[in-house]
């Protein structure tokens, strides 16, 4: 009889362990939340003593990418067609051409989930919604921010150029421009919210071990976005020199409040992934400061955290990327007969131009540079060079910020 009691006690303890609410984390944003780091750049992580332990965490004993036993993910994305991929967390939940198929890439979600699994020791669910090329001022615009409106400085600039200039639409085209803008406003915000609620309405569809009586706990929201807003000189005019991106800060405040209201979690821990393309010496500090600003407000002091991602930019690859940019620039100079370069008199044939660029590249980029680039990079600078070493560190930093909260 006592053995039966022991067995029943163990069974009851097990049930109690899994009866606790399932922790749910939401990851949202644009292309860098999608993630463009190819799996083929994993080995590069192991070349650095500081990050080699991460590589061990990211791979199983067989050397293949880890498949998490206690982390499940639903990933909603797409361009012309939208769709969902879901299952146990592993690689392939980065950017996808087909939303339902393994994209052979990772974003922050991979190391985020691995870190959570290791630290919490219990099942968790990740809901990820991300689309490339989307702004907060339009696509993800939160409801409480109201309709999109041209800044006063932009209106003044447009008034000076009725015939259009440098990206400014002609006066006759402006009504159509604004109509299109209003139609796009908030579309991706609404899709994000709709998908989150859809997943939460039937968690067992994603995580088969879920028991309805255990419930769930929304344990954190990570926002990783910014490129399109940073480059939008219409919404954030250059003339506003001292506080150019203040509107982004205001929009993000609305976004945090609306998310919490929509999900009925007024204290939902929120991480702002501060854009770090270009690293610590990058000149876009004004935008980064605007991204981080909401975390300093009294109302958000305890549960909104700004996580800088610039420290995880891979400087060595960044230097090579700058050299590659110079090669592309030289090719353009030659083809456009630029006055300060060898083909200013248009005397060079296409073959001669190609040979010149080839020699220029060989002198600028060493074989060692080329080899390093192939090992560590798989995309452009605005996608953190498609470097898994960078994405892994960012994902871990997001998880650790929420764990400390």
C-alpha positions as CSV (number, residue, x, y, z in Angstrom):
1,X,0.0,0.0,0.0
2,X,2.8,2.4,0.9
3,X,4.3,2.0,-2.6
4,X,0.9,2.9,-4.1
5,X,0.9,6.0,-1.9
6,X,4.4,7.0,-3.1
7,X,3.4,6.5,-6.8
8,X,0.2,8.5,-6.3
9,X,2.2,11.3,-4.6
10,X,4.7,11.4,-7.5
11,X,1.8,11.5,-9.9
12,X,0.1,14.3,-8.0
13,X,3.3,16.3,-7.9
14,X,3.8,15.9,-11.6
15,X,0.2,17.1,-12.2
16,X,0.8,20.1,-10.0
17,X,4.0,21.0,-11.9
18,X,2.1,21.1,-15.1
19,X,-1.1,22.6,-13.7
20,X,0.7,26.0,-13.4
21,X,-0.3,28.5,-16.0
22,X,1.6,28.2,-19.3
23,X,4.0,31.1,-19.9
24,X,3.4,32.9,-23.2
25,X,5.8,35.3,-24.8
26,X,5.0,37.5,-27.8
27,X,7.7,38.6,-30.3
28,X,6.7,41.2,-32.9
29,X,8.3,43.6,-35.3
30,X,9.7,43.9,-38.8
31,X,12.5,42.2,-40.8
32,X,15.0,41.9,-37.9
33,X,12.4,40.2,-35.8
34,X,11.8,37.9,-38.7
35,X,15.5,37.2,-38.7
36,X,17.8,36.8,-41.8
37,X,20.7,34.8,-40.3
38,X,21.2,31.6,-42.2
39,X,21.9,28.4,-40.3
40,X,25.1,28.0,-42.4
41,X,26.7,30.8,-40.3
42,X,26.4,28.8,-37.0
43,X,30.0,27.6,-37.1
44,X,31.3,31.2,-37.0
45,X,29.8,31.5,-33.5
46,X,32.2,28.9,-32.2
47,X,35.3,30.8,-33.4
48,X,34.9,33.3,-30.6
49,X,35.6,32.1,-27.0
50,X,33.0,34.5,-25.7
51,X,30.2,33.0,-27.8
52,X,31.3,29.4,-28.3
53,X,29.0,28.3,-25.3
54,X,26.1,29.7,-27.3
55,X,26.8,27.3,-30.1
56,X,26.7,24.4,-27.8
57,X,23.3,25.5,-26.6
58,X,22.1,25.8,-30.1
59,X,23.0,22.3,-31.2
60,X,22.1,18.9,-30.0
61,X,24.5,16.1,-29.2
62,X,24.4,15.0,-32.9
63,X,25.7,18.4,-33.9
64,X,22.4,19.3,-35.6
65,X,20.3,22.4,-34.6
66,X,18.6,21.9,-31.3
67,X,14.9,21.0,-31.2
68,X,13.4,22.3,-28.0
69,X,11.3,19.8,-26.0
70,X,9.5,22.4,-24.0
71,X,9.2,25.4,-26.3
72,X,6.5,25.7,-28.9
73,X,6.1,28.5,-31.4
74,X,3.4,29.9,-33.7
75,X,4.9,32.2,-36.3
76,X,2.6,34.3,-38.5
77,X,4.2,36.1,-41.4
78,X,4.0,36.6,-45.2
79,X,4.1,39.1,-48.0
80,X,1.4,38.7,-50.7
81,X,0.1,35.6,-48.9
82,X,-0.1,35.3,-45.1
83,X,0.3,32.1,-43.2
84,X,1.4,30.3,-40.0
85,X,4.2,28.0,-39.2
86,X,4.1,26.2,-35.9
87,X,5.6,23.4,-33.8
88,X,8.5,22.8,-31.5
89,X,11.0,25.6,-31.6
90,X,14.1,24.9,-33.7
91,X,15.9,26.7,-36.6
92,X,13.9,27.8,-39.6
93,X,11.5,30.1,-37.8
94,X,13.4,33.1,-39.1
95,X,12.3,34.9,-42.3
96,X,10.3,32.7,-44.7
97,X,9.3,33.0,-48.3
98,X,6.6,30.5,-47.6
99,X,5.1,31.1,-44.2
100,X,4.5,27.4,-43.6
101,X,7.9,26.1,-44.5
102,X,11.3,26.1,-42.9
103,X,13.3,29.1,-44.1
104,X,16.7,27.8,-42.9
105,X,17.2,31.1,-41.0
106,X,16.9,32.2,-37.4
107,X,15.9,35.5,-35.8
108,X,15.9,36.3,-32.0
109,X,13.3,33.6,-31.3
110,X,15.7,30.7,-31.4
111,X,18.1,31.7,-28.6
112,X,15.3,33.5,-26.8
113,X,13.4,30.2,-26.5
114,X,16.5,28.2,-25.6
115,X,17.3,30.6,-22.8
116,X,13.8,30.5,-21.5
117,X,13.7,26.7,-21.6
118,X,17.0,26.5,-19.7
119,X,16.1,29.1,-17.0
120,X,12.5,28.3,-16.4
121,X,12.5,24.5,-16.8
122,X,8.9,24.4,-17.9
123,X,6.9,24.5,-21.1
124,X,6.5,27.9,-22.8
125,X,4.7,29.2,-25.9
126,X,6.1,31.8,-28.2
127,X,3.8,33.7,-30.5
128,X,5.7,35.5,-33.2
129,X,4.3,38.0,-35.7
130,X,6.8,39.8,-38.0
131,X,6.8,41.3,-41.5
132,X,9.7,43.0,-43.3
133,X,9.5,46.6,-44.4
134,X,6.8,47.8,-41.9
135,X,6.7,51.0,-40.0
136,X,5.3,52.0,-36.6
137,X,4.0,55.3,-38.0
138,X,1.7,53.5,-40.5
139,X,1.6,49.7,-40.7
140,X,1.8,49.0,-37.0
141,X,0.2,52.3,-36.0
142,X,-1.7,51.7,-32.7
143,X,-5.4,52.8,-32.5
144,X,-5.0,55.4,-29.7
145,X,-2.5,57.3,-31.9
146,X,-5.3,58.3,-34.2
147,X,-5.0,58.6,-38.0
148,X,-1.8,59.2,-39.8
149,X,-1.1,62.9,-40.2
150,X,1.7,64.8,-42.0
151,X,4.0,66.7,-39.7
152,X,3.8,70.5,-40.0
153,X,7.3,70.8,-41.3
154,X,6.4,68.3,-44.1
155,X,3.3,70.2,-45.0
156,X,5.4,73.4,-45.3
157,X,7.9,71.6,-47.5
158,X,5.2,70.2,-49.7
159,X,3.7,73.7,-50.1
160,X,7.0,74.9,-51.4
161,X,7.1,72.2,-54.1
162,X,3.7,71.9,-55.8
163,X,5.4,70.1,-58.7
164,X,7.1,67.6,-56.5
165,X,10.8,67.1,-55.9
166,X,13.1,64.6,-54.1
167,X,10.4,62.1,-53.2
168,X,7.7,64.8,-52.7
169,X,4.5,63.9,-54.6
170,X,3.0,66.4,-57.0
171,X,0.2,68.4,-55.7
172,X,-2.2,66.6,-58.0
173,X,-1.1,63.2,-56.6
174,X,-1.3,64.1,-52.9
175,X,-4.9,63.2,-52.2
176,X,-4.2,59.7,-53.6
177,X,-1.0,59.4,-51.6
178,X,-2.8,60.2,-48.4
179,X,-5.7,57.9,-49.2
180,X,-3.2,55.0,-49.7
181,X,-1.5,56.0,-46.4
182,X,-4.8,55.9,-44.5
183,X,-5.8,52.5,-46.0
184,X,-2.4,51.0,-44.8
185,X,-2.6,52.6,-41.3
186,X,-2.8,50.0,-38.6
187,X,-3.2,47.0,-40.9
188,X,-0.3,45.0,-39.4
189,X,-1.2,46.0,-35.9
190,X,-4.6,44.5,-36.3
191,X,-3.3,41.3,-38.0
192,X,-0.8,40.9,-35.1
193,X,-3.6,41.3,-32.4
194,X,-5.9,39.0,-34.3
195,X,-3.3,36.2,-34.6
196,X,-2.3,36.5,-30.9
197,X,-5.9,36.1,-29.9
198,X,-6.4,33.2,-32.3
199,X,-3.5,31.3,-30.9
200,X,-4.6,31.9,-27.3
201,X,-8.1,30.7,-28.1
202,X,-6.8,27.2,-28.9
203,X,-3.4,26.7,-27.4
204,X,-3.6,22.9,-27.7
205,X,-3.5,23.3,-31.5
206,X,0.1,24.5,-31.1
207,X,1.1,22.8,-27.9
208,X,-0.5,19.4,-27.7
209,X,0.4,19.0,-24.0
210,X,-1.6,22.0,-22.9
211,X,-4.4,21.4,-20.5
212,X,-7.3,23.9,-20.5
213,X,-7.6,23.9,-16.7
214,X,-4.0,25.2,-16.3
215,X,-4.6,28.5,-18.1
216,X,-1.9,30.7,-19.4
217,X,0.1,33.8,-18.4
218,X,1.2,36.5,-20.8
219,X,4.7,36.8,-19.5
220,X,6.4,39.2,-21.9
221,X,6.2,41.2,-25.2
222,X,9.3,41.9,-27.3
223,X,9.2,44.7,-29.9
224,X,12.1,44.7,-32.5
225,X,11.5,47.1,-35.3
226,X,12.6,50.6,-36.5
227,X,14.4,50.6,-39.8
228,X,11.5,51.9,-41.9
229,X,10.7,54.7,-39.4
230,X,14.3,55.7,-39.2
231,X,14.5,56.1,-43.0
232,X,11.2,57.9,-43.3
233,X,12.0,61.6,-43.9
234,X,8.4,62.4,-44.7
235,X,7.1,61.4,-41.2
236,X,10.2,62.5,-39.4
237,X,11.4,65.6,-41.4
238,X,15.1,66.6,-41.3
239,X,14.1,70.1,-40.3
240,X,13.2,68.9,-36.8
241,X,16.9,68.7,-35.9
242,X,16.8,68.7,-32.1
243,X,14.0,66.2,-31.7
244,X,13.5,64.6,-35.1
245,X,12.1,61.3,-33.9
246,X,10.0,62.4,-31.0
247,X,6.9,61.2,-32.9
248,X,8.3,57.7,-32.8
249,X,8.6,57.8,-29.1
250,X,5.0,59.0,-28.8
251,X,3.8,56.3,-31.1
252,X,5.6,53.6,-29.1
253,X,4.0,54.8,-25.9
254,X,0.6,54.4,-27.5
255,X,1.6,51.0,-28.8
256,X,2.6,49.7,-25.4
257,X,-0.6,51.0,-23.8
258,X,-2.8,49.7,-26.6
259,X,-1.2,46.2,-26.5
260,X,-1.7,46.0,-22.8
261,X,-5.3,47.1,-23.0
262,X,-6.1,44.8,-26.0
263,X,-4.6,41.8,-24.2
264,X,-6.1,42.8,-20.8
265,X,-2.6,42.8,-19.1
266,X,-2.0,46.3,-17.7
267,X,1.4,45.3,-16.3
268,X,2.6,43.1,-19.2
269,X,6.5,43.2,-19.2
270,X,7.6,44.9,-22.4
271,X,11.1,44.8,-24.1
272,X,12.0,47.4,-26.7
273,X,14.8,46.0,-28.9
274,X,16.7,49.1,-29.7
275,X,18.0,49.0,-33.2
276,X,21.8,48.5,-33.3
277,X,22.7,48.1,-37.0
278,X,26.2,49.6,-37.4
279,X,27.4,48.9,-33.9
280,X,28.4,51.2,-31.1
281,X,30.0,53.8,-33.3
282,X,27.0,54.2,-35.6
283,X,25.8,57.8,-36.0
284,X,22.1,57.1,-35.7
285,X,22.0,57.7,-32.0
286,X,19.1,60.1,-32.2
287,X,16.8,57.4,-33.4
288,X,18.1,54.9,-30.9
289,X,17.4,57.4,-28.1
290,X,13.9,57.9,-29.4
291,X,13.3,54.1,-29.4
292,X,14.5,53.7,-25.8
293,X,12.8,56.8,-24.4
294,X,9.5,55.2,-23.3
295,X,11.4,53.0,-20.9
296,X,12.3,56.1,-18.9
297,X,8.7,57.2,-18.3
298,X,7.3,56.9,-14.7
299,X,4.3,54.9,-15.9
300,X,6.6,52.3,-17.5
301,X,9.5,52.4,-15.1
302,X,8.9,49.0,-13.5
303,X,8.0,46.9,-16.6
304,X,9.3,48.4,-19.8
305,X,12.9,47.7,-20.6
306,X,15.1,49.0,-23.5
307,X,17.6,46.5,-24.6
308,X,20.5,47.8,-26.7
309,X,21.4,45.5,-29.6
310,X,24.4,47.6,-30.9
311,X,26.9,45.7,-28.7
312,X,26.1,42.5,-30.6
313,X,26.9,44.0,-34.0
314,X,29.8,41.9,-35.5
315,X,32.5,44.6,-36.1
316,X,34.9,42.4,-38.1
317,X,32.1,41.6,-40.6
318,X,30.9,45.2,-40.6
319,X,34.4,46.3,-41.8
320,X,34.3,43.8,-44.6
321,X,30.7,45.0,-45.5
322,X,32.1,48.6,-45.8
323,X,34.7,47.4,-48.2
324,X,32.1,45.5,-50.3
325,X,30.1,48.7,-50.4
326,X,33.1,50.6,-51.8
327,X,33.4,48.0,-54.5
328,X,29.7,48.4,-55.4
329,X,30.2,52.2,-55.4
330,X,33.1,51.9,-57.8
331,X,31.1,49.8,-60.2
332,X,28.4,52.5,-60.2
333,X,30.9,55.3,-60.7
334,X,32.4,53.6,-63.7
335,X,29.0,52.8,-65.3
336,X,27.7,56.4,-64.7
337,X,30.9,58.1,-66.0
338,X,31.5,59.9,-62.8
339,X,33.7,62.9,-63.2
340,X,36.2,61.8,-60.5
341,X,36.8,58.3,-61.7
342,X,38.7,56.5,-64.6
343,X,35.7,56.3,-66.9
344,X,34.8,60.0,-66.8
345,X,35.4,60.3,-70.6
346,X,33.2,57.1,-71.3
347,X,36.2,55.5,-72.9
348,X,36.0,52.2,-71.0
349,X,34.1,49.2,-72.4
350,X,31.9,47.1,-70.1
351,X,34.6,44.4,-70.1
352,X,37.2,47.0,-69.1
353,X,35.0,48.3,-66.3
354,X,34.4,44.8,-65.0
355,X,38.2,44.1,-65.0
356,X,38.9,47.4,-63.2
357,X,36.3,46.6,-60.5
358,X,37.7,43.1,-60.1
359,X,41.2,44.4,-59.5
360,X,39.9,47.1,-57.2
361,X,38.1,44.4,-55.2
362,X,41.2,42.2,-55.0
363,X,43.3,45.1,-53.7
364,X,40.7,46.1,-51.1
365,X,39.3,42.7,-49.9
366,X,41.7,40.0,-48.9
367,X,41.1,36.2,-49.3
368,X,40.9,36.1,-45.5
369,X,38.2,38.7,-45.6
370,X,36.3,36.7,-48.2
371,X,36.6,33.5,-46.2
372,X,35.4,35.2,-43.0
373,X,32.4,36.8,-44.8
374,X,31.3,33.4,-46.2
375,X,31.5,31.9,-42.7
376,X,29.8,34.6,-40.7
377,X,27.5,36.7,-43.0
378,X,24.5,35.9,-45.1
379,X,22.6,39.1,-45.6
380,X,22.8,42.9,-45.8
381,X,23.9,45.4,-43.1
382,X,20.3,46.4,-42.3
383,X,19.7,42.8,-41.4
384,X,22.7,42.7,-39.0
385,X,24.6,41.1,-41.9
386,X,22.6,37.9,-41.6
387,X,24.9,36.8,-38.8
388,X,23.7,34.0,-36.5
389,X,26.2,35.1,-33.9
390,X,24.5,38.4,-33.6
391,X,20.9,37.1,-33.7
392,X,21.7,34.5,-31.0
393,X,23.1,37.1,-28.6
394,X,20.2,39.4,-29.2
395,X,17.7,36.7,-28.6
396,X,19.4,35.8,-25.3
397,X,19.6,39.4,-24.2
398,X,15.8,39.8,-24.8
399,X,15.1,36.7,-22.7
400,X,17.4,37.7,-19.9
401,X,15.8,41.1,-19.7
402,X,12.4,39.6,-19.2
403,X,13.7,37.0,-16.7
404,X,15.1,39.9,-14.5
405,X,11.9,41.8,-14.6
